[in-house]
Amino acid sequence: MRPYANKLRLNRRSLLAGLTGAAVTAQTSAAQDGLMPWMQTLGDDDLPYGLPGPRVANVVRRPAADSPGFEIWHTPLEHLRGTITPNGLHFAVHHNGIPDIDPAEHRLVLHGMVARPLSFDLNSLARYPLVTRTAFIECAGNSATNAVSPWARDMTLGDVSGQISAAEWTGIPLRILFDEAGIDPAATWVIAEGADGGRHMRSLPLRPLVAEGMLALYQNGEPLRPSQGYPMRILMPGWEGNAQIKWLHRLELADRPAWSKDESGLYADPLANGKLRMMSLAMSVKSVITAPSGQQVIAPGPRQIEGLAWSGRGRIARVELSVDGGRTWTEARLQAPVQPKALTRFSLPWDWHNERAILMSRATDETGDMQPTRDIWHDIFAGHSFNHFNAIQAWSINRSGEVKNHYA
Amino acid sequence: MPKIALLALIAFTTAVFAVNAALSQVSDQPAITGSPTPALGQPFEEVDLPEALRTIWPDGRNLPEGRGGVAEGAQVYAQQCASCHGATGVEGPNARLIGSDGVFGFGDPLRPVRINSHPILILSAGGMWPHATSLFAYVRRAMPYGAPGTLTDNEIYAVTAWILYRNGVLPKAGVLDRSSLPQVSMPGAARVVLDPETAAAVHHPNPTRSRGTQSNAGSAD
């Protein structure tokens, strides 16, 4: 790559030198005024795989503030616009690291309660008809800090709630593979397992996977990143991320769940009544204001309040905004297209003049489900429960324009 | 006039079909199958799945031979597990193995601080997991962290016994094997409620109805 780039640069330089020489002979006066430095020099070489520039070096994922003993990386929501997360910024939770999988050796085995157990390699799967859809993935534990911390910790939006991302996923509808193997009519569950060093495993209801599940091979047009399950993962729009098994190598149809470690403990929901709700998969309706958001400082004058809303049960129907801590609400504008189980961006113009304010967003999805307040969420979930936290997020703004995480 | 147009349309359509039929008989015509799947899965025998990759079920199916007790388990734990889970299974820094799910205790004055710094520690196998087989299955799949697959089945039975003993679920003389492990009664089981949406999704309104057993039908419902 370098020799070619140098040669190219040399050629361009000699060409430019020729042009400049001609200009100098035609006009011998002083140098041109009004040119920025980067207008007066040859630019840099490009790269085989493009990277964000040094001027936006702050737009990166950050590790979770509280390490639970495995890797958690948060999407910097406050730095992004639109409704698609760049692949390098997609949130990630790895319980046993990222495996280095040889695609030539990797197999997906489909077995259990099927008429014909089957094994697939990547080359064969690439010959199937692929479909594409946009979907968010959210970790069940997203915003856990606001669920369990007794006080609102001073954090950025990405640090509080950055375990949500969205992408355009391309792959094979799972029903095509299930039908090829022939589903036993008595099968109701799928045991899905990854090929990582821990073989992450979940028991998943079969019927929703037949209806909407995908064996995802591509993310935003390129092969899955290792961090997102290369060479293949389950995509099941609307479900918690932990169930969308990365590095998938085994699907076993069954008539009962296996009760794996995560469905038995870490991803179960202790309820306020002492019960343990298990196998909860759909991520409920939720929204966050991305601007202004935690640890930003705003200037007086007109601006947009902007944010993201999503629901694991369908489309966003409505987002309402409050600047007075929930006393009054105004409906925000939703940016089209509003897709089911994807991110929807909302905004509303606001004119701020150094008054104290408490900003809140409250989303409602097409099933009529509306975000609860934090207090109402805790009426249902135990005090130490931290999964599926979808309560309304509030940001307080003081007279100096400092924005802080807030419980309202 | 409309009748004539209709007849003309029928005649034209018939002619098109005839031409298409003739073309389809040409031997070098590419085959457009219209099938929803190229059906490229390779036949696979269930018995060819390595034992280590088989699901271990709560009823004990696929549990391997071998046995282990609390005393051996204490040694395995000290050597293989204590560096991450703490000397007695409660100190961390990684997941707490002993205790209830609200482990820090509501009387603990530092409870909020402890939860804040170690939120994961509030969950434990002893307090929540409804099936003892899950503990064996997980240790066998994923532990020790960084070197999964290196423990023998005897060691896994033993360390499972130690964790269950420390949780008050198994007596100190307890020994586990493929027949005794599924019999262990876990405290969490009585508190489990299946998520209503998931329960509805796995409910069979008509268990005798066939669901997509015809190959390549493109329909599973």
Interface residues (C-beta under 8 A of the other chain):
Chain A: D66 P68 G69 H95 N96 V109 L110 H111 A115 R116 P117 L118 S119 F120 D121 S124 L125 R127 Y128 P129 A144 T145 V148 S149 P150 R153 R175 I176 L177 F178 D179 E180 A181 G182 I183 D184 P185 A186 A187 T188 W189 I191 E193 G197 G198 R199 H200 M201 P205 L206 R207 P208 V210 A211 R250 E252 A254 R256 A258 W259 S260 K261 S264 G265 L266 A268 P270 L271 G274 K275 L276 R277 M278 M279 S280 L281 A282 A382 G383 H384 F386
Chain B: P36 T37 P38 A39 L40 G41 Q42 P43 F44 E45 E46 L49 L53 T55 I56 W57 P58 C84 G92 P93 N94 A95 D101 G102 P112 I115 N116 S117 H118 P119 I120 I122 L123 S124 A125 M128 W129 P130 H131 T133 S134 L135 A137 Y138 R141 A142 Y145 G146 P148 G188 R191 V192 V193 L194 D195 E197 T198 A201 V202 H203 H204 P207 T208 R209 S210 R211 G212 T213 Q214 S215 N216 A217 G218 S219 A220 D221
